[in-house]
Amino acid sequence: MPLADVFSLLVLGQGKSGLDVARWALTHPERVSAVTVYGGGTSEPNDATRALEAAGASFVYGTEQVEGAYDVCVTCPGISEFSGFFKAGRERAAQIMGEPEFAYRLSPDNWIAITGTNGKTTTTSLTDYLLKAAGEASVAVGNIGEPPVNEIDGRAHNEWFVAELSSYQIATTTELHPRVAVLLNITPDHLGWHKSHKNYALAKIKLFDNMVDDDLVVVDVEDAGIHEFDEYIYTPGRRICKVAFDEPEGEDAAFVRDGKMIVRLKGVETPLIATSELKISGHHNVINALCAATAASAVGADVDGVCRGLASFQPLEHRVEPCGEIDGVRYVNDSKATNTDAVEKALTAFPDDDVILLLGGHDKGTPLTDFARVVMDNVRSVVCFGDARERFTAAMDEADVDGDVDIAQADDLRDAVDVARSLSSRGDVILLSPACSSFDEFSGYEERGRVFKDYVAQLAAAAKSQME
């Protein structure tokens, strides 16, 4: 149901999305009678919260014990639905939801939603790009771009919200109803928040709950993690487009035939471009492109615009991003690959190349046996670095049954690049795809990727000066 004409608002958490909701509410006193923010147990005032207090919001710091009564509670995504803080908000409010649900209730038309463990940002960016290339009004929101609540007031007529949504955000939805929803893959993640892998998977699948009639669910049917939950996905009356490299059956499908991407909707096939024309590389990016093209086509995007967009879309930063060449060796930044599944997908981008893989960082404790076998089958050398280097080295050693892969160690990222250079030959690819978070050395994968690119640039400049 839509939000009431006038309501009181409780916000849990003082992260970006929570403060953005409070900020929107303060600019709409005709809708929101009062704004109260509980920052959380360790919260303290900062410049942003002081500015909102000055504008009329009430803040409560340093506690998760909520008092009072409210019409609507909006929670920040980091607050688990199983936490005491969430429970306290739910008990004190008539309705509880996350920021995307709140934004949807305010502006419910023309939503495309995209989720999955890996590939969300590329697919969301590409879907938005294809819509714009086809002349449609579109904006990417959610975990990419701005929270949707920040785009509501200036929303153009018939503009599409292409929303990248995490499991955290979907778990707290009840009425969110996208016209098209995309599920890319499911691999174990965020178990601390969801408490179990099943809860995590069902949170993503919950995205489909309100979809009916001519809405379209887009699913990568190659993904084994998705297949584990088929019984929750393939429900009566739900229209599903199956996406795979090889042609799936059914009236709705997206696939590759004779090297060309094809989207089939309601039995009508639309040829797009050849996969060789894509600037984003790897099997996983062909799937991402098929999902994006399907989503754009399903809402009426012009086929010529979709084709132009597919052919011109560039790799995103930190996602199999080419970042230089030194002495005939190419360097690729895939710092966003913070889990093993993402690394396995990245390796498909280099089927004909000798790869020197940089693995390591802060160890998540992920099982490595199967992953190590995949790595050994697809690289020439591995350099393990950072806190995770000992465990990763041991796993790679155990998997290297033939002993034909060079396995080395390095202290940190720059050292890993130096070691990789010593192992490289002209025509090789040095790939940073670390399968770990970066918190042993960096603030996040973004800083790690930029340090890698900066160091490659320094080495390239030094190599060039030696030649002059």
C-alpha positions in Angstrom: 0.0 0.0 0.0 1.2 3.6 -0.5 2.5 5.5 2.4 0.0 7.5 4.3 -0.5 11.1 3.3 1.1 12.2 6.6 3.3 9.9 8.8 5.9 10.0 11.5 9.3 8.5 10.6 11.9 6.5 12.5 15.3 5.8 10.9 17.6 3.1 12.3 21.3 3.7 11.7 23.1 6.8 10.5 24.7 5.3 7.3 24.3 7.1 4.0 21.0 5.7 3.0 19.5 6.3 6.4 20.6 9.9 6.5 19.4 10.4 2.9 15.9 9.2 4.0 15.9 11.6 6.9 17.1 14.4 4.6 14.3 13.7 2.1 11.7 13.6 4.9 12.9 17.0 6.3 12.3 18.6 2.8 8.7 17.2 2.8 7.0 18.4 6.0 3.7 18.1 4.2 4.3 14.3 4.3 6.4 13.7 7.3 5.2 15.0 10.7 8.4 14.1 12.6 11.8 12.6 11.9 13.7 10.6 14.6 17.0 8.9 14.0 18.5 6.2 16.3 22.2 6.0 15.3 23.0 2.7 17.0 25.0 1.4 19.9 28.3 3.0 19.0 27.0 6.1 17.2 28.2 9.6 17.9 27.3 13.0 16.4 29.1 14.1 13.2 28.9 17.0 10.8 26.1 15.3 8.8 24.0 14.4 11.8 24.4 17.9 13.3 23.2 19.5 10.0 20.1 17.3 10.1 19.5 18.1 13.7 19.7 21.8 12.9 17.1 21.2 10.1 14.7 19.6 12.6 15.5 15.9 13.0 15.8 14.3 16.4 18.8 12.1 16.9 19.4 9.5 19.7 23.0 8.3 19.9 24.8 5.4 21.6 21.8 3.0 22.1 19.7 0.4 20.3 16.9 0.7 22.8 14.2 2.5 20.8 11.4 4.4 22.5 8.3 6.1 21.3 5.8 5.1 18.6 6.1 5.7 14.8 4.1 5.1 11.7 7.1 4.1 9.5 10.6 2.8 10.3 13.3 2.7 7.7 16.4 0.7 8.5 20.0 1.0 7.1 21.0 -2.1 5.2 23.8 -3.0 7.6 21.2 -3.7 10.4 20.3 -7.4 10.2 16.6 -8.3 10.4 17.7 -10.8 13.1 19.3 -8.2 15.3 17.9 -6.7 18.5 18.1 -3.2 17.0 15.9 -4.3 14.0 13.5 -6.0 16.4 13.3 -2.8 18.6 12.4 -0.7 15.5 9.8 -3.2 14.4 8.1 -3.2 17.8 7.9 0.6 17.8 6.6 1.2 14.3 3.5 0.2 12.4 5.6 -0.6 9.3 9.3 -1.4 8.9 11.3 -1.4 5.6 14.6 -0.6 4.0 15.3 2.5 1.9 14.5 0.9 -1.5 11.1 -0.2 -0.3 10.5 3.3 1.1 11.4 4.9 -2.2 9.3 2.4 -4.1 6.2 3.3 -2.0 6.8 6.9 -2.8 7.3 6.4 -6.6 6.3 2.9 -7.7 6.3 3.0 -11.5 9.0 1.8 -13.9 11.4 -0.2 -11.7 14.0 -2.8 -13.0 15.8 -4.6 -10.2 19.1 -6.5 -10.4 20.6 -8.8 -7.8 23.1 -11.6 -7.4 26.3 -12.3 -5.5 28.5 -11.1 -8.3 28.1 -9.0 -11.4 25.3 -6.7 -10.1 27.1 -3.5 -10.8 28.2 -4.3 -14.3 24.7 -5.6 -15.2 23.0 -2.6 -13.6 25.3 -0.1 -15.3 24.9 -1.8 -18.7 21.1 -2.0 -18.4 21.0 1.7 -17.6 23.4 2.4 -20.5 21.4 0.4 -23.0 18.2 2.2 -22.1 19.8 5.6 -22.5 21.4 4.4 -25.8 17.9 3.5 -27.0 16.6 7.0 -26.1 14.8 5.9 -22.9 14.9 8.0 -19.7 16.8 6.0 -17.1 18.9 6.3 -13.9 20.9 3.7 -12.1 20.1 3.7 -8.4 20.6 1.6 -5.3 24.1 0.2 -4.5 25.2 2.0 -7.7 24.7 5.7 -8.0 22.3 7.4 -5.6 19.9 5.8 -3.3 16.5 5.9 -5.1 15.0 8.2 -2.5 17.4 10.9 -3.7 16.1 10.6 -7.3 12.4 10.7 -6.6 11.7 14.4 -6.5 13.5 15.1 -9.8 12.3 12.0 -11.6 11.5 12.5 -15.3 8.2 11.3 -16.8 8.4 7.6 -17.6 12.0 7.4 -16.3 13.2 3.9 -15.4 14.9 3.2 -12.1 17.5 0.5 -12.7 18.2 -0.6 -9.1 21.1 -2.7 -8.0 19.9 -4.3 -4.8 21.7 -6.4 -2.2 20.2 -9.2 -0.2 20.1 -6.9 2.8 17.9 -4.5 0.9 15.5 -7.0 -0.6 15.0 -8.9 2.7 13.1 -6.0 4.2 10.8 -5.5 1.2 7.1 -6.4 1.1 5.6 -4.4 -1.8 8.5 -3.7 -4.1 7.3 -4.7 -7.6 9.8 -4.4 -10.4 8.6 -4.7 -14.0 11.8 -6.8 -14.7 13.9 -8.5 -12.1 17.3 -10.1 -12.8 19.0 -12.8 -10.6 22.6 -13.4 -11.8 23.9 -16.0 -9.4 23.9 -17.2 -5.8 27.0 -18.1 -3.9 27.4 -18.2 -0.1 27.9 -14.6 1.2 26.8 -12.3 4.1 26.1 -15.3 6.4 26.6 -13.1 9.4 23.7 -10.9 8.4 21.3 -13.6 7.2 22.4 -16.4 9.6 22.2 -19.1 6.9 22.8 -19.6 3.2 19.2 -20.5 2.7 18.1 -17.2 4.2 20.6 -15.4 2.0 19.3 -17.1 -1.2 15.6 -16.6 -0.3 16.2 -12.9 0.4 17.4 -12.5 -3.2 14.5 -14.6 -4.6 12.1 -12.5 -2.6 12.6 -9.9 -5.3 10.1 -11.9 -7.4 7.3 -12.1 -4.8 5.1 -9.4 -6.2 5.7 -10.0 -9.9 2.7 -11.0 -11.9 1.1 -11.2 -15.4 3.5 -9.7 -18.0 6.4 -8.9 -15.6 9.6 -10.7 -16.5 12.0 -12.6 -14.2 15.5 -13.0 -15.8 17.6 -15.9 -14.4 21.1 -17.2 -15.3 20.2 -20.9 -15.6 23.9 -21.9 -15.9 24.5 -21.0 -12.2 24.5 -24.0 -9.9 23.8 -21.9 -6.9 20.5 -20.7 -8.4 19.5 -24.3 -9.3 19.6 -25.3 -5.6 16.6 -23.0 -5.1 14.6 -23.8 -8.3 11.5 -24.8 -6.3 11.3 -21.2 -5.0 11.9 -19.6 -8.4 9.8 -21.6 -10.8 6.3 -21.0 -9.3 3.0 -21.2 -11.2 2.2 -18.1 -13.2 5.7 -16.6 -13.0 7.1 -15.6 -16.4 10.8 -16.5 -16.5 13.4 -15.7 -19.1 16.2 -18.3 -19.0 19.7 -17.0 -19.8 22.6 -19.2 -20.8 25.4 -19.3 -23.4 23.8 -22.4 -25.0 20.2 -22.0 -26.1 17.6 -22.8 -23.4 14.1 -24.0 -24.2 11.1 -21.8 -23.8 9.4 -18.8 -25.2 11.5 -16.4 -23.1 15.3 -17.0 -23.4 18.6 -15.2 -24.1 21.6 -17.0 -25.5 24.4 -17.1 -28.1 23.9 -18.7 -31.5 26.7 -18.9 -34.0 28.6 -16.3 -32.1 25.7 -13.8 -32.0 23.7 -12.7 -28.9 19.9 -13.5 -29.2 17.0 -12.4 -27.0 13.8 -14.3 -27.4 10.7 -12.8 -25.8 7.2 -14.4 -26.1 8.7 -16.6 -28.9 10.0 -13.7 -31.0 13.7 -13.7 -31.5 15.8 -10.5 -31.8 19.4 -10.9 -33.0 21.8 -8.5 -31.3 25.6 -8.2 -31.8 28.3 -10.8 -31.9 30.0 -11.6 -28.6 33.3 -10.6 -30.2 32.0 -7.0 -30.4 31.7 -6.7 -26.7 34.3 -4.6 -24.9 33.7 -6.4 -21.6 35.4 -9.8 -21.7 34.8 -13.2 -20.2 32.0 -15.8 -20.2 30.4 -14.1 -17.2 30.2 -10.8 -19.0 28.5 -12.4 -21.9 25.8 -13.6 -19.5 25.7 -10.1 -17.9 25.2 -8.5 -21.3 22.5 -11.0 -22.2 20.7 -10.2 -18.9 21.0 -6.5 -19.5 19.9 -6.7 -23.1 16.9 -8.8 -22.0 15.9 -6.3 -19.3 16.1 -3.3 -21.7 14.3 -5.1 -24.5 11.5 -6.3 -22.2 10.6 -2.7 -21.4 10.5 -1.6 -25.0 14.0 -0.4 -25.7 14.8 0.1 -29.4 16.9 -2.8 -30.8 19.3 -0.5 -32.7 20.0 1.5 -29.5 20.5 -1.7 -27.5 23.0 -3.0 -30.1 24.9 0.4 -30.1 25.0 0.3 -26.4 26.3 -3.3 -26.2 29.1 -2.5 -28.6 30.2 0.7 -26.9 29.9 -0.2 -23.2 33.4 0.0 -21.5 34.6 -2.2 -18.6 33.9 -0.7 -15.2 36.7 0.2 -12.8 38.1 -2.7 -10.7 36.1 -5.3 -12.8 38.4 -7.1 -15.3 39.7 -3.6 -16.1 42.7 -3.3 -18.5 45.1 -0.9 -17.0 48.3 -0.9 -19.0 51.0 -2.9 -20.8 54.7 -3.1 -19.9 57.2 -4.9 -22.2 54.4 -6.8 -23.9 52.8 -7.9 -20.6 49.2 -6.8 -20.0 48.0 -5.8 -16.6 44.3 -6.2 -15.5 42.7 -4.8 -12.4 39.9 -7.1 -11.0 40.2 -5.9 -7.4 36.4 -6.2 -7.0 36.8 -10.0 -7.0 36.7 -10.4 -3.3 35.4 -14.0 -3.4 36.5 -17.2 -5.2 33.5 -17.3 -7.5 34.3 -13.9 -8.9 37.9 -15.0 -9.6 36.8 -18.1 -11.4 34.5 -15.9 -13.6 37.4 -13.5 -14.3 39.7 -16.3 -15.5 37.2 -17.1 -18.3 38.2 -13.7 -19.8 41.6 -15.1 -20.8 41.1 -18.5 -22.4 44.0 -18.1 -24.8 46.4 -16.3 -22.5 49.1 -17.3 -20.0 47.9 -15.7 -16.7 49.9 -14.8 -13.7 47.3 -14.5 -10.9 47.7 -12.3 -7.9 45.7 -13.8 -5.0 45.5 -12.6 -1.4 44.6 -9.9 1.1 42.4 -10.3 4.2 41.4 -14.0 4.5 37.7 -14.6 4.6 38.2 -18.3 5.5 36.5 -19.5 2.3 37.0 -23.2 1.5 39.8 -23.3 -1.2 40.1 -27.0 -2.3 37.8 -26.8 -5.4 38.9 -23.2 -6.1 42.5 -24.1 -6.2 41.9 -26.8 -8.8 40.2 -24.3 -11.0 43.1 -21.9 -10.6 45.7 -24.6 -11.4 43.8 -25.5 -14.6 43.7 -21.9 -15.9 46.9 -20.1 -14.9 50.6 -20.4 -15.5 51.7 -18.7 -12.2 50.2 -17.6 -8.9 51.5 -15.1 -6.5 49.9 -15.2 -3.0 50.2 -12.1 -0.9 49.0 -10.4 2.3 47.5 -12.0 5.3 46.0 -14.9 3.3 49.2 -15.9 1.5 50.1 -18.9 3.7 46.7 -20.6 3.4 46.3 -19.8 -0.3 49.9 -21.0 -1.0 49.2 -24.3 0.8 45.9 -24.8 -1.1 47.6 -24.1 -4.5 50.5 -26.4 -3.7 48.1 -29.2 -2.8 46.1 -28.7 -6.0 49.2 -28.5 -8.3 49.5 -32.3 -8.8 51.6 -31.9 -11.9 53.9 -29.3 -10.5 53.7 -27.2 -13.7 52.4 -23.9 -12.1 54.8 -21.5 -10.5 53.6 -20.7 -7.0 55.2 -17.7 -5.2 54.6 -15.5 -2.2 54.8 -11.8 -1.6 54.4 -9.6 1.4 52.0 -7.0 0.0 50.4 -5.9 -3.2 53.3 -4.0 -4.6 55.7 -6.8 -3.8 53.3 -9.2 -5.5 53.4 -7.1 -8.7 57.2 -7.1 -8.6 57.3 -10.9 -8.1 54.7 -11.4 -11.0 56.9 -9.2 -13.3 59.9 -11.5 -12.6 57.8 -14.5 -13.6 56.3 -12.9 -16.7 57.1 -13.1 -20.4 55.9 -11.1 -23.4 52.3 -11.9 -24.2 51.4 -12.8 -20.6 48.6 -11.3 -18.5 49.2 -10.2 -14.9 45.7 -10.3 -13.3 44.9 -8.9 -9.9 41.8 -10.9 -8.9 42.5 -11.5 -5.2 39.5 -13.6 -3.9 39.9 -11.7 -0.6 38.8 -8.5 1.0 41.5 -5.8 1.3 41.3 -4.8 4.9 44.8 -6.1 5.8 46.3 -3.3 3.7 43.6 -1.0 2.3 40.3 0.6 3.2 38.5 -1.3 0.5 38.7 -2.9 -2.9 38.6 0.5 -4.6 41.8 1.7 -2.9 43.5 -1.6 -3.6 42.6 -1.4 -7.3 43.8 2.2 -7.6 47.1 1.5 -5.8 47.6 -1.4 -8.3 46.9 0.8 -11.3 49.1 3.6 -9.9 51.9 1.2 -9.4 51.6 -0.2 -12.9 51.6 3.4 -14.3 54.8 4.1 -12.3 56.5 1.0 -13.6 55.4 1.8 -17.2 56.8 5.3 -16.9 60.1 3.9 -15.6 60.3 1.4 -18.4 59.6 4.0 -21.0 62.3 6.4 -19.6 64.8 3.6 -19.8 64.1 3.1 -23.4 64.6 6.8 -24.3 
